[in-house]
Amino acid sequence: MRWTAVALASLALVAASAAAGNLQVVSAHGVQASVPAGWHRLEPTPSAITDPRTLLVVGTAGVGWNLKSACQNTAYGVPATGAVVVVLGWTSLRLAGSPRPTGRAPLSKLIRVSRPIFECSSARGAGASVVLRGKAYQVDVMVGDRATPARVAEALAVARSFDLAR
């Protein structure tokens, strides 16, 4: 019960920040996300994989590359109290594999993190696959083991803000 109250309060705080205009839009490679103060854009880790391609990475202070990971979405070291959001994009729906829901609706299901969620990492996280304007995207969240409920809510809100750049 306490966790639910903290999570709801955190979501209200993130919503209030958005309403107050305390968010900054960060974009790269045709996609964007809204991030609160303290978050920044990172360069994607070097990768020979070109489909999907890492389009946008945003994280809290201390997030850096984890070159030991063989997977694009988990190739970032997340501090114990930090978080990162990674956006991957495919060049075609055919190359994306299985059918994905069209539209932003899957992003609204990014409301909690769990473990394990990613093949290449035991970190807590969440992910959603969407198709916008005929292209497939995957939006992934990873949070540190000691990330507060407020930090988790913040990371999930950043992921839900994913959109195509205007």
Summary of the structure (lengths in Angstrom):
residues: 166
radius of gyration: 14.9
end to end distance: 39.8
largest distance: 45.4
contacts: 532
relative contact order: 0.21
helix: 26%
strand: 35%
